[in-house]
Amino acid sequence: MARTFSGGRVRGIVAALVTAMLLTAGVAAARPAGSEADPPGTVVRVDPLPRQWWLPGASAASVLTYRTTGPRGVPALSTGAVFVPSGAAPTGGWPVVSWGHGAVGIADRCAPTVDGRIDNGYLAHWLAQGYAVVATDYPGLGTPGLHAYLDGPSEAHALIDMVRAARAVEPSLGSRWVALGQSQGGQAAMVAASLATRYAPELGYRGAVALGVPSNIEHLVPFGDPRLPPLPLTGTTVFIAYLLAGMRATRPDVDVDRFLSPRGREVLARLEDLCYQEAAAEVGDLSIGDLLARRTDDPALVRAARDMLEIPTRGYDRPLFLGQGLTDTVTPAPFTFKLVADLTAAGERFVFRSYPVGHLETMRASLDDVTAFVEDLFAAGR
């Protein structure tokens, strides 16, 4: 017997078929936004990653918007990319490398999944080793609010929650994962390493690799002064300006503006729209002192900086690898030597390797050591 359908019902069926075809073709569908009460790692949206930004050898890649824990423990959104290797997943699913990137800026357009600068060849290495790669942008880069640069806790939470989110949309991913980061991402990886088993006990966290970690900066905050001369380091003024801009946005109780000179306020406002290379070209000749109107030894500012910057020296219950370039002018080796001494004094066990290279070059110089270290992490207790 013939069946008849109303116009509205026909339109509904057609819409459903179109939706199914789009999903089958790999076109992402937005998920309902949910609420801030959703647990960290909840996926809010899935979008396709432009094919030209895929890692070589990936069988699938997408951009996730997910819930995480932002600055000062406030619920936040972050975005990030997930890459799945080619071939059949091993028993238990693909092991996961969660990547923390270095400084890119604080404007939304600087987010790696927005400008496409997700990989310079380094992440492709890890995909080729048979690991799924997930790469957070961090809260505020492409999501509401200003990115709080070098806010270790929020970066760490985003790094961990990226694993949760990726597993929610890619069933081939296993629960075993490691944290891997360089520069700002090295800070993220270390803070994540200190809390991963408590924050996400349902995941199989195996260990962390942190390269070129910006450590012990909080100890220098009380010495900020308008008379401070230029430092023989790379990018320091831009990095400090990014830090102050993020603190101004997330810690209104500190009133960062009262420490800034008129030029400093102009620079912070300008840098909210510039990615790192642009910022370095525009304000790189300024000193930190040029940004300041008064000393920065105020207790409220010092405490806020410590909350953001401090690298834990205890709580590492899984293996940890630290790598440092000896000629690094971004995160100088003496700072890392102090971190190593503090970790040792606290009784922590870890692997430390130094290399006769600069900041970014440490990733390549350490690659053989780090590859073997990560392989051992996943092999242990398999």
C-alpha positions in Angstrom: 0.0 0.0 0.0 1.3 3.4 -0.9 2.4 5.7 1.9 1.8 9.5 1.9 3.9 12.1 3.7 3.2 15.7 4.6 5.4 18.4 3.2 6.9 19.0 6.7 7.6 15.3 7.2 9.3 15.1 3.8 11.5 18.1 4.6 12.4 16.4 7.9 13.4 13.2 6.2 15.5 15.0 3.6 17.2 17.0 6.3 18.1 13.9 8.2 19.5 12.2 5.1 21.5 15.3 4.2 22.9 15.4 7.8 23.8 11.7 7.6 25.6 12.2 4.2 27.6 15.1 5.5 28.7 13.2 8.5 29.6 10.2 6.4 31.7 12.5 4.1 33.6 13.7 7.1 32.1 17.2 7.4 31.9 18.0 11.1 28.7 18.6 12.9 28.5 21.1 15.8 27.4 19.6 19.0 25.1 21.3 21.5 27.1 23.8 23.6 26.0 22.2 26.9 26.8 24.1 30.0 29.8 24.9 32.2 28.6 22.2 34.6 29.7 19.6 32.0 32.8 17.7 33.2 36.3 18.6 31.9 37.0 16.9 28.6 33.4 17.1 27.4 33.3 17.8 23.7 31.3 20.8 22.6 32.0 20.8 18.9 33.9 18.8 16.3 35.1 20.5 13.1 37.2 19.2 10.2 40.9 20.2 10.1 41.8 21.6 6.6 43.6 18.8 4.8 46.7 20.8 4.1 47.2 21.0 7.9 47.1 17.3 8.5 50.2 15.5 9.7 51.7 13.3 7.0 50.4 9.8 7.4 47.3 10.7 9.4 44.2 8.7 8.6 41.9 11.2 10.3 42.2 14.7 11.8 39.8 17.1 13.4 39.5 20.1 15.6 37.8 19.7 18.9 36.3 22.4 21.2 36.1 21.0 24.7 35.6 21.9 28.3 38.5 22.2 30.6 39.6 24.0 33.8 40.9 27.5 33.1 42.8 30.1 35.2 42.0 30.2 38.9 40.0 26.9 38.5 37.2 28.5 36.5 35.5 26.3 33.9 36.8 27.3 30.4 36.8 26.2 26.8 39.8 25.1 24.8 40.3 23.9 21.2 42.8 21.4 19.9 43.7 19.0 17.0 43.6 15.2 17.0 45.5 13.1 14.5 45.0 9.3 14.1 47.7 7.1 12.6 47.1 5.0 9.5 46.4 1.3 9.8 44.7 -0.8 12.4 44.9 0.3 16.0 46.8 -2.1 18.4 45.0 -4.0 21.1 43.9 -1.4 23.7 43.8 1.4 21.1 46.4 3.9 19.8 48.8 5.2 22.6 48.4 8.9 22.8 51.0 11.8 22.8 49.5 15.0 24.2 51.5 17.9 22.8 52.0 21.3 24.5 53.2 24.0 22.0 55.5 26.9 22.7 54.6 30.6 22.7 52.6 31.7 19.7 50.9 34.8 21.1 47.7 35.6 22.9 45.4 36.6 20.1 42.7 34.1 18.9 44.2 34.1 15.4 47.5 32.8 16.8 46.0 29.5 17.9 47.7 26.6 16.0 44.3 25.2 14.8 43.4 28.7 13.5 46.6 29.7 11.6 47.5 26.1 10.7 51.0 26.2 12.3 50.4 23.0 14.2 53.6 21.2 13.2 57.0 21.9 11.9 57.8 18.3 11.3 58.3 17.4 14.9 54.8 16.0 15.5 54.8 14.0 12.3 57.7 12.0 13.8 55.4 10.9 16.7 52.6 9.9 14.4 55.0 7.9 12.3 56.1 6.1 15.5 52.5 4.8 15.9 51.1 7.3 18.4 47.9 9.3 18.1 48.8 12.9 18.5 46.6 15.4 20.3 47.5 19.1 20.4 45.7 21.6 22.6 45.6 25.3 21.8 45.2 26.2 25.5 42.2 28.2 26.9 41.7 31.6 25.4 43.4 30.9 22.1 40.4 30.7 19.8 38.0 30.4 22.7 36.4 33.1 24.9 38.6 35.2 27.1 42.2 36.3 26.7 44.8 33.6 26.8 46.7 33.6 30.1 50.2 33.0 28.9 52.4 30.8 31.2 49.4 30.1 33.5 50.7 26.6 34.2 47.6 25.1 35.9 45.2 26.0 33.0 47.7 24.9 30.4 48.2 21.6 32.2 44.4 21.0 32.6 43.9 21.7 28.8 46.7 19.2 28.0 45.1 16.5 30.0 41.5 17.3 29.0 42.5 17.2 25.4 43.2 13.4 25.8 39.7 13.0 27.3 38.1 14.9 24.5 40.0 13.1 21.8 39.0 9.7 23.2 35.4 10.8 23.3 35.3 11.3 19.5 38.0 8.8 18.3 37.2 5.3 19.7 40.4 4.0 18.3 42.4 5.9 20.9 43.5 4.1 24.0 43.7 5.4 27.5 47.5 5.3 27.8 49.1 8.6 27.2 52.2 10.7 27.8 52.6 14.5 28.0 55.2 16.1 25.7 55.9 19.8 25.5 58.5 22.4 24.6 59.0 25.9 26.1 55.6 27.1 27.2 54.5 23.6 26.5 57.3 22.3 28.6 55.8 24.1 31.5 52.4 22.7 30.7 53.8 19.2 30.5 55.5 19.5 33.9 52.5 20.9 35.7 50.4 18.2 34.0 52.8 15.5 35.2 52.5 16.7 38.8 48.7 16.3 38.8 47.7 13.9 36.0 46.9 10.8 38.0 44.8 12.8 40.5 43.0 15.0 37.9 42.3 12.2 35.4 42.5 8.9 37.2 40.5 7.1 34.5 43.3 7.7 32.0 46.5 5.7 31.9 49.1 8.4 32.3 52.6 7.0 31.7 55.0 9.9 32.0 56.2 13.2 30.6 58.8 14.9 28.5 59.5 18.6 29.0 62.0 20.6 26.9 63.2 24.1 27.3 61.0 24.7 30.4 60.6 28.3 31.5 61.2 27.8 35.2 62.1 30.0 38.2 60.8 33.1 36.6 58.6 33.8 39.6 61.7 34.5 41.6 62.6 37.4 39.4 59.2 39.2 39.6 60.1 41.3 42.7 63.1 42.8 40.9 61.1 44.4 38.1 61.9 48.1 37.9 61.6 50.9 35.4 65.4 51.2 35.5 65.9 47.6 34.5 68.2 47.6 31.5 67.7 45.4 28.4 68.6 41.7 29.0 70.8 39.7 26.7 68.0 37.2 26.1 65.6 36.5 23.2 62.0 37.6 23.3 62.0 38.5 27.0 60.1 41.8 26.7 57.4 40.2 24.6 57.0 37.2 26.9 56.7 39.4 30.0 54.2 41.6 28.2 52.2 38.5 27.3 52.3 37.4 30.9 51.2 40.7 32.2 48.3 40.9 29.7 47.1 37.5 30.8 47.4 38.4 34.4 45.5 41.6 33.9 42.7 39.7 32.2 42.4 36.9 34.8 43.5 38.6 38.0 41.7 42.0 38.2 42.3 42.0 41.9 46.0 42.6 41.2 45.3 45.8 39.1 48.2 45.2 36.8 47.8 48.6 35.1 49.1 50.4 38.2 52.5 48.9 37.5 52.6 49.9 33.9 53.9 53.0 32.2 51.8 54.6 29.5 54.0 52.9 27.0 53.5 49.6 28.8 49.7 49.9 28.6 50.0 50.6 24.9 52.2 47.6 24.4 49.9 45.2 26.2 46.9 46.4 24.3 48.8 46.0 21.0 50.1 42.6 21.8 46.5 41.3 22.4 46.3 41.4 18.6 49.8 40.2 17.6 51.3 36.8 17.2 54.8 36.2 18.5 56.8 37.0 15.4 54.9 40.2 14.7 55.2 41.2 18.4 58.9 40.6 18.4 59.4 42.7 15.3 57.2 45.6 16.7 58.3 45.8 20.3 61.3 43.6 20.6 63.7 46.5 21.0 62.0 47.7 24.2 63.2 46.6 27.6 61.1 45.3 30.4 61.8 48.5 32.3 60.1 50.4 29.4 56.9 48.7 30.3 56.9 49.6 34.0 56.1 52.7 36.0 57.1 51.3 39.4 58.7 48.3 41.1 57.0 45.0 40.9 57.7 43.8 44.4 54.1 44.3 45.5 53.0 41.1 47.4 49.7 40.7 45.5 51.5 40.8 42.1 54.3 38.4 43.4 51.7 35.9 44.7 49.7 36.0 41.4 52.9 35.5 39.4 53.8 32.5 41.6 50.4 31.0 41.1 50.8 31.2 37.3 54.5 30.5 36.8 55.7 28.1 39.5 56.8 24.6 38.4 56.0 22.0 41.1 59.1 20.3 42.5 57.1 17.4 44.0 54.3 15.1 43.0 55.9 13.3 39.9 54.6 9.8 40.3 55.5 8.7 36.8 58.8 9.0 34.8 59.9 12.4 33.8 62.4 13.6 31.1 63.9 17.1 31.1 65.8 18.4 28.1 67.7 21.7 28.0 69.8 23.5 25.4 73.1 24.8 26.8 73.1 27.9 24.4 69.4 28.6 24.9 68.8 32.4 25.1 65.0 32.1 25.6 64.9 29.8 28.7 68.5 30.0 29.9 70.2 26.8 31.1 71.0 28.2 34.6 67.3 28.4 35.3 66.9 24.8 34.4 69.9 23.8 36.5 68.2 25.3 39.5 65.0 23.4 38.7 67.0 20.2 38.4 68.6 20.9 41.8 65.3 21.6 43.4 63.7 18.4 42.0 66.7 16.4 43.3 66.6 18.0 46.7 62.9 17.1 46.9 63.7 13.4 46.2 62.2 13.3 42.8 63.6 10.8 40.2 63.9 11.9 36.6 66.1 11.9 33.6 67.9 15.1 32.6 69.8 15.7 29.4 71.5 18.8 28.1 72.5 19.5 24.5 74.9 22.0 22.9 72.2 23.9 21.0 69.7 26.7 21.3 66.0 26.8 22.3 64.1 25.4 19.4 67.0 23.2 18.3 66.7 21.2 21.5 63.6 19.4 20.1 65.7 17.9 17.3 68.8 17.4 19.3 67.0 15.4 21.9 64.8 13.4 19.5 66.6 10.1 19.7 66.7 10.2 23.5 63.1 11.3 23.9 61.9 8.7 21.3 63.5 5.9 23.3 62.2 7.3 26.6 58.6 7.5 25.3 58.8 4.0 23.8 59.9 2.6 27.2 57.0 4.5 28.9 54.4 2.7 26.8 56.3 -0.6 26.9 56.3 -0.7 30.7 53.4 -2.6 32.2 52.0 -3.3 28.7 
